């Protein structure tokens, strides 16, 4: 599956913002969450979003054959 | 390249799927949160109750050793330091046959009294949490031989559980929701895509012709319907042309070389036509050997060019089975909106034009606006036709047949006219086709026969015995009871049969010639003379002349009009006269308009004539006037001028 950008600018920045918040929350606020399992889950989701931010590509969109990228 | 035809497709499946998936995920998350919350709270309460039971057991041991002190009121139980949370309020109550003892910690005396009052109502079946003054208390009761001990303790377990849920369960739920969202998106996209693919292939099947791969009739119907619908939305198509193409000799090719060859020819021709028809124009096969070209935004000039190129393309030879086959095509086209405002009638307009092209063998033709008026009038006349015969609006006019040698009237031809209440006097050209196509041919034939017999009889009674000839088409002779009808009418009006003559108009197909022959023979046996009308034109053959054994031949006026200049026509007339002599027939010439024509015809041996030189067709009262005046026409004064008005 070739990596080809399929996110629009808005989609990308929104995911970026969510990714940064979630990752930061997962790694810097361990006391609040108080559960390693949830921290890891949040970490994975955050990182996935950060990947989307940097590559402009979403694997789920790719599988679904959806693209929000302006043609 | 043909674009894939579009049918109305409704694929809102995607939104619905996403909506359904998200609803399910929210529902699942909510159930999951509630169950987890209850589970956590229950586990906490069970632990707490076990701890409290241990405290009560400890108190029980304490009481037994210090019983006297207890009921004297000087006893203080202090489990807090070892067993309970000192920040939470507690209440102990011990009762026995010797007395009662109560100790409250961080509870005011009023609340204590309230709790004690409620003790009586507590049983083993009661909930393990009781609420009082917005505080929740857990309680345990231990009964030993001597003592009945109650222990109440405020609990913050529910709040603590809520905090846990807020932290962990909600975060987990969000993640679950997120995953479900993605799943919903993926699933819905995949399903919607599949549905779209199936729809597209179904639409292609429904709107495509499998043989040529072109769009089919449904496609063009949809397209035209769409234009009509969009008219109301003011998304108008400024103009367009629709072409109907019909291959001329396809049936013959199909019959002679087989369907396979026919199919190959269709495929090859459709490929060649598709090369000429470029987008946005589209080629459509509507069935058999009929094609349509839909050309949006095409004006009439462009349409003419396209029509010509289509005719040319179809006129090329196609090599099939080692033969060079050329079928040729007729193309008719109509323009929207100048020919019709309704896109849905474009096909029928173009069809009319195509038939015109086929008839004229002109290759292509454009729809004629005049046809609309004619068609509208025809529709109106067809409706009136029903009443015409009932109201006797169909009348006979008469044109004399004259012996050119002495200008004596030897007979008359009855010609049908329609005295229409609104349109005035109509000649047969306006309505005879309507009659032939309305299924009233036989009624009409009988009507005319009856009228002719009526007139002939009344003239005869007035002393002007003269035969009336009427025109019948071979269709009338197919009427099995016509003979009986004629006999009956003749009998009723007491008219000898020789006062009626039948002129048989030649039809393009001589139908069932055997049947007609026998019908004519029977009619002739009655004594009615038979004439062949318009001889020399149409499909008449000499065999026809031989078979029908007519009494009279009427030479068509096309041979007479230019007989003075056209040697060929003179030869035809002359030989027809000879032919008639051999068959022992009389000859009548039609359309004599000048004296010189009359003289020439006389010299060729024709004696009986009909034409404007002698008289135009006239109404009955004028005819009677002439009959009264001696049945002789005075040609020194051009008789035609007398009846100029007719």
Boltz contact constraints between the chains, C-beta under 6 A:
constraints:
  - contact:
      token1: [A, 35]
      token2: [B, 168]
      max_distance: 6.0
  - contact:
      token1: [A, 38]
      token2: [B, 168]
      max_distance: 6.0
  - contact:
      token1: [A, 38]
      token2: [B, 171]
      max_distance: 6.0
  - contact:
      token1: [A, 41]
      token2: [B, 175]
      max_distance: 6.0
  - contact:
      token1: [A, 60]
      token2: [B, 182]
      max_distance: 6.0
  - contact:
      token1: [A, 60]
      token2: [B, 186]
      max_distance: 6.0
  - contact:
      token1: [A, 63]
      token2: [B, 186]
      max_distance: 6.0
  - contact:
      token1: [A, 64]
      token2: [B, 185]
      max_distance: 6.0
  - contact:
      token1: [A, 64]
      token2: [B, 186]
      max_distance: 6.0
  - contact:
      token1: [A, 64]
      token2: [B, 189]
      max_distance: 6.0
  - contact:
      token1: [A, 65]
      token2: [B, 189]
      max_distance: 6.0
  - contact:
      token1: [A, 65]
      token2: [B, 193]
      max_distance: 6.0
  - contact:
      token1: [A, 66]
      token2: [B, 189]
      max_distance: 6.0
